[in-house]
Amino acid sequence: MNLEFLAPYFLGPYGENNDIFEKVLTELLRDHIYWRRNIHPEDLPSISTFASQEPEYQQAIAKLRAELHKLTASLKQSVPFFSPRYIGHMCSDLMMPGLIAQMITTLYNPNNVSFEAATVTVDLELKVGKQYAEMFGFNIDEDKAPCAWGHLTSGGTVANYESLWNFRAAKYYPIALAEAAKRLQLTLPSSKILNKPLIDASLWQLSNLSIDQVLALKEETESTVKELGTNLLLDYKDCVDQERIESLGPAYFFTRHIGLKQPLVLVPSSAHYSWQKAMRVMGFGSDQLIKIPVHSNMRLDTGSLRTVLESALNKNMPILSCVGILGTTEFGTIDPIHEILQLRDDYRAKGLEFYTHVDAAWGGYLASMFREEDGSEVSHDHIKEKFNYFPSDEVYQSITSIKDVDSVTIDPHKLGYLPFGAGGFISRNQEITQLLTQEAPYVFEETETLDHHPASQQFEKLGQFIMEGSKPGSVAAAAYVTHQVLPLNHHHFGRVIRQSIKTAEYFYDKLLELQERLKEHVTLCLPYTPDTNLICIAINPVNNRSLVKLNAFTQQIYSKLKISRETSPRDQEFIGSSTHLMRRNVSDSHAEELCHMLGVMPDDYVKKVEHKSRQSDRLMLLRHTIMNPWLVSDNDGTDYVTKYCDYLEELILDNLDNEFNSALVRKAQAV
Ligand SMILES: *Cc1c(COP(=O)(O)O)cnc(C)c1O
């Protein structure tokens, strides 16, 4: 594969771009020093030129140097993410534009909590939010509503928290509006949104409005109250604030509204564990997190989702959100977002409303392949031309329907090739931030005028609208510079992503070859056709029927691929990762299918282990993340994919010899 186009963007596994990296970094470092000197050039240096002559100074510097050298010496034991021999977790070589931007911006130390602490980088962060929104197909024209906005977080976990935090604010706001109206004994006319007066609406109706409806109801009610008197509006707003779930706390809120049940959050059983944490953070409890089964391709089963929705509707169980995953952490599979949206519309018509979130922490950047430079969608046929398999109809429809969901999580520190500390949260309707602001209601006159300002000013006190407080502006600078150098479309960033998918397809084909080569010895099974660039395999020695043994065998192989305290990463041929397919997360039929494919006894694969020696609740898999740009290069014929497959073959055969020292296997090898 011709990887020349990637050459300018990475430092390179060999530090190939060392010259340019060092040159630019030094240039920008000096530039920073000049900036310091030019703030007030008339000021004299604070550290005297004699200071360095003092023994104490010299000791301190000696210590500093010694410690830094110790640090960098020990860091040599780090995991070499940059190396094409690393195909484990979601890390790789980093892109230079972002890396340098982040390093240099750290010198200026902006705090993106607000404009006052980050006069440059808050604006950049909001621009990055718009860049993501545009990539996903949301409207970013401020003159049209709803207009999207986005910001950065420390990672996907916090972005996921934020979706629930936003959704909760919207879900229960109408109840607070109604409660406050009752308390102040306001007689309000029939609402256009509810088709009846606010105070006559049921709890069920009030907790089943879309985000846009909630915001419209807020505006409608406020303008009606305002007509009754400006002071009344102030009282009303105060009162609404007191009646909100955020003020009362969930426990008290639910006891005050008898009949209102705890909301459910629906995720596929393949969801990242951050969703479990998110529930606890929100005070909902993980019991309210309902895991929807996936079907045999590891994608959310919309039939099961429909069943859950139907039962929720029948039991008056409110649903806060349904989450679809764009690129599951374990398998890279993509949920049918378009079908989730179809169900959302179907149930909306029946009066059951839930908000949709796409957890695209892993796969978010894939959307760049689907966007033309002018903002239009790339056609399915056009994308397909470049690949053997990607993207299936389902994947195409999923990615192009993101524009209709309520919010999205994306991780720049994964497929954005940026250093850690970078996640992103994008919301389809920026007005939802009105429900999050920590400002007291009496400043509404001011916010009203602020509404007409560009987003950069409306959100300049960023810390008011997001979960985090102080946060590094350097991350925003890194994402911004990267997206300027490689805009988030088909021709730029999309090319980088395309390369990783192409390499994954190549890897997939090579694994099929390996499967064929080894079929006398082991059953090598690729349980899921990859939707993206994560590939898992299961391996079982021929004739082995025991799942426990299969896992032990895989563990043996994995011990040579995993990062451990016993071996230095430098001594490892390749570095991979592993995962377990938990029995409780797959359907009965799929579990059976897997056992059949692998030749193990279905009775061994159980939800609850009773006989430790022969049963297991999990199936161990080797997991590979194909994102390193240098895996297969034309340059000197280096092909780490083939090398890895050969190495894996060697490991498998060695272990067969050691562990499964059966005459049969040896005989097969001798032939
Ligand atoms: C990685 C990941 C997360 C969590 O993101 P962090 O950046 O690790 O906090 C959430 N969801 C999915 C699907 C992920 O792949």
The ligand as a MOL file (V3000), in Angstrom:
LIG
                    3D

  0  0  0     0  0            999 V3000
M  V30 BEGIN CTAB
M  V30 COUNTS 15 15 0 0 0
M  V30 BEGIN ATOM
M  V30 1 C -13.1030 4.3120 24.6640 0
M  V30 2 C -14.5520 4.3010 24.7340 0
M  V30 3 C -15.2370 4.9900 25.7420 0
M  V30 4 C -14.5360 5.6700 26.8850 0
M  V30 5 O -13.7030 6.6650 26.4560 0
M  V30 6 P -12.4580 7.1650 27.3440 0
M  V30 7 O -11.8590 8.1620 26.4270 0
M  V30 8 O -11.6080 5.9710 27.5880 0
M  V30 9 O -13.0000 7.7560 28.5750 0
M  V30 10 C -16.6130 4.9710 25.7150 0
M  V30 11 N -17.2700 4.3360 24.7520 0
M  V30 12 C -16.6540 3.6640 23.7520 0
M  V30 13 C -17.4580 2.9760 22.7050 0
M  V30 14 C -15.2580 3.6170 23.7210 0
M  V30 15 O -14.6490 2.9480 22.7540 0
M  V30 END ATOM
M  V30 BEGIN BOND
M  V30 1 1 1 2
M  V30 2 1 2 3
M  V30 3 2 2 14
M  V30 4 1 3 4
M  V30 5 2 3 10
M  V30 6 1 4 5
M  V30 7 1 5 6
M  V30 8 2 6 7
M  V30 9 1 6 8
M  V30 10 1 6 9
M  V30 11 1 10 11
M  V30 12 2 11 12
M  V30 13 1 12 13
M  V30 14 1 12 14
M  V30 15 1 14 15
M  V30 END BOND
M  V30 END CTAB
M  END
